[in-house]
């Protein structure tokens, strides 16, 4: 078996990112500081936010951001949160972290985003919020999601962990909505090594998040943004060690400056995959032209039970692949959670396969992976050789 030569994820770390890390280390202030403020403001600028109305709060991971988003949304013990069963485990765990339960919803087959009609059927007296996710950076039907939430008095948490850089009806993801959550972990389009951010209404929500991320301390963010801290403060509420470090923010800033390049090159790779794999028997490619999509990954649906053979065949050729994700209702910790009709997820979840996608991925590499997929599926479609003894016995 060959060593893996083409990984499924490969963060782009160039000289500018390394120099940014060195600059942060040379500064010597390793906790939350000036680079965090710059990173938050740069994200706000990228999204075109009017910071008198909506602001960015950076934290240490996307999962931390989800946890805090639920707290800001007022979700607590006894509540339910409707979310697709096809979602990251971090969403389900964040719901449990605030004492609530997920209610598992189905997805639309074309986008793998939440099926709003089925979500409406799941709303109950316990429902407090909806979490919807842009699968692979493809935006959900956000107009329908927000319309449902408004009609039923629900909060909306937009899990945009996959979609930083995507657009919905011409507007950047994160520029609209209720509470929006980003992730900048090691495999995302833009990485901070690890990091996350929330976009919320300016005012009380921002102040609460500033306290939550610093163990509940009322220490002013502006003081820490000046690479300083206070030694006297009050703690009037719960809090967590969720602040973003200067080093990670500096890395994120360097990456953000190249976001457009990352998005454009990934978009080209996805379009090339779609073209090279079009018409391949037993495959369904993403139903998008990627015009408004900042793709975190590239996925296929592998039909007729051939996914595992394709995974093995690619690995033999030095090509890694992944699965996003195992549906939540299949985990023992969540199997008793309420759920609706999950027929689409139950059908597609065993078909999904993530192929390698990197920023600045050479077209030759895309072609190599696509050729390997076709070759493996052609081999998988061939009937197995007849057993020699059985042939002899039947002669």
Residue, then its C-alpha position, 0 to 999 in steps of 0.5 A: x500500500x502506498x504512503x499518502x501523497x495527496x492528503x484530504x486537507x492541507x492548510x496553506x502556510x506560506x512565508x507571510x504566515x510564518x513571519x506573522x507568527x514570529x512577529x506575535x512571538x517577538x511581541x511577547x504578549x501571548x494571551x489575548x491582545x492587540x492582534x485579536x482586536x485587529x483580527x476581529x476588525x478585519x473580519x468585520x471589514x471583510x463582511x462589510x459590517x456596520x460595527x454600530x449594529x453588528x460586531x465580531x467577537x473572536x474565541x479559541x475554537x468554533x465549538x466554543x463559539x457554538x457554546x456561547x452562541x447558544x447562551x446568547x440565544x437564551x438556550x438552557x436546560x429543558x430546551x430543544x434546538x432543531x438542527x440537521x442530523x447531518x452536522x458536526x458533532x460539535x453542534x450536538x455537544x454544544x447543545x448538550x453543554x447548555x443543558x438542552x437537547x438536539x432535535x434532529x432534522x432532515x436535509x434537502x438533497x440538492x444542497x445538504x442544508x436543513x429542510x425547512x419544511x421538515x424543521x417546521x414539523x419539528x417545532x414544539x413547545x420546548x423548541x428555543x432555536x434552530x442551528x443550520x449549517x452551510x454544508x461544504x460552504x453551500x448556503x442554506x435557504x436562509x430566507x426560509x430559515x429566518x421566516x420560520x424562526x420569525x413566525x415561531x419565535x425562535x432564535x437562529x444560530x448560523x453555523x458558518x464553519x464551512x462557509x467563511x467567504x461564501x455569499x448568499x444573494x450577493x451578501x457575504x455569509x456573516x453579514x446578515x442573520x441572528x447569531x453567526x458562528x465561524x471556525x478557523x481550525x487547522x483544516x478550514x479554508x482560513x486557519x488560525x491553527x485553532x480559532x473561532x468567531x461570532x457575529x452578533x448585534x452590537x451592545x449587550x450581546x458583545x459585552x456578555x461574550x467578552x465576559x463569557x470568554x474570559x472566565x466571567x471577568x468584567x475586565x474590559x476588552x479594550x484594556x487587553x487589546x492594548x496588551x495589558x490587563x487589570x488585576x482587580x475585577x468582578x465576576x458576576x456570571x459564569x464564564x469559560x477560558x475561551x479567549x483567542x491568543x495573540x499568536x493565533x490571531x496573528x496567523x489568522x490575520x495573515x491568512x485573511x489577507x489572502x482569503x480571496x486567493x484561497x477562495x478563487x483557487x478552491x473554486x477552480x479546483x471544485x469546478x474542475x472536479x465537477x467537469x472531470x467526474x461528470x457522467x461517471x457511473x455511480x457518482x453524484x457531484x455537487x449540484x452547484x457551479x460554486x459561483x458564490x461558494x467558498x468551498x471548505x471541501x469537495x464531496x461526492x455521493x458514491x452510489x450502489x454501496x461502493x464507497x468503502x471500495x473507493x476509499x480503499x482504492x484511493x488509499x492504495x494510490x496514495x490519495x486520502x479521503x474523508x467522510x463528513x459526517x456520521x449522522x447524530x442520531x447514529x451516536x449512542x449519546x444522542x440516539x434517544x433525542x427527538x427526530x423527524x423524518x430523516x429519510x434523505x440523511x439515511x440515504x445520502x450519509x452512507x454515500x458521502x465522500x470528501x476528496x482532497x481540496x487545498x488552496x492553490x491545488x494544481x490542476x494536475x493534482x485534481x486530474x490525478x485524483x479524478x482519474x483515480x476515482x474513475x479507475x477505482x469505480x470502473x474496477x469496482x463495477x467489474x464482476x468478481x472473478x469466478x472461483x476456479x473450483x466452482x467453474x471446474x465443478x460445473x463443467 
